[in-house]
């Protein structure tokens, strides 16, 4: 695993990400805003596994690129 970078919600994702990853991250952020969730101070953490990006939001949401180039968004873990 290779550590990438961190950036704040609302900032531009790193340009090293594919357009599909950048769009998926934008959709997640748009959903947060639409749901009225205050994400001020939240950050994304980008890591690379086998040269594929994985972006994790502070709430546990994960956006990752699959080997076929598709992008998967995994919601945050449910509170028990």
Helices and strands as residue ranges (DSSP letters): E 2-8, H 19-34, E 43-49, E 52-57, E 62-65, E 71-74
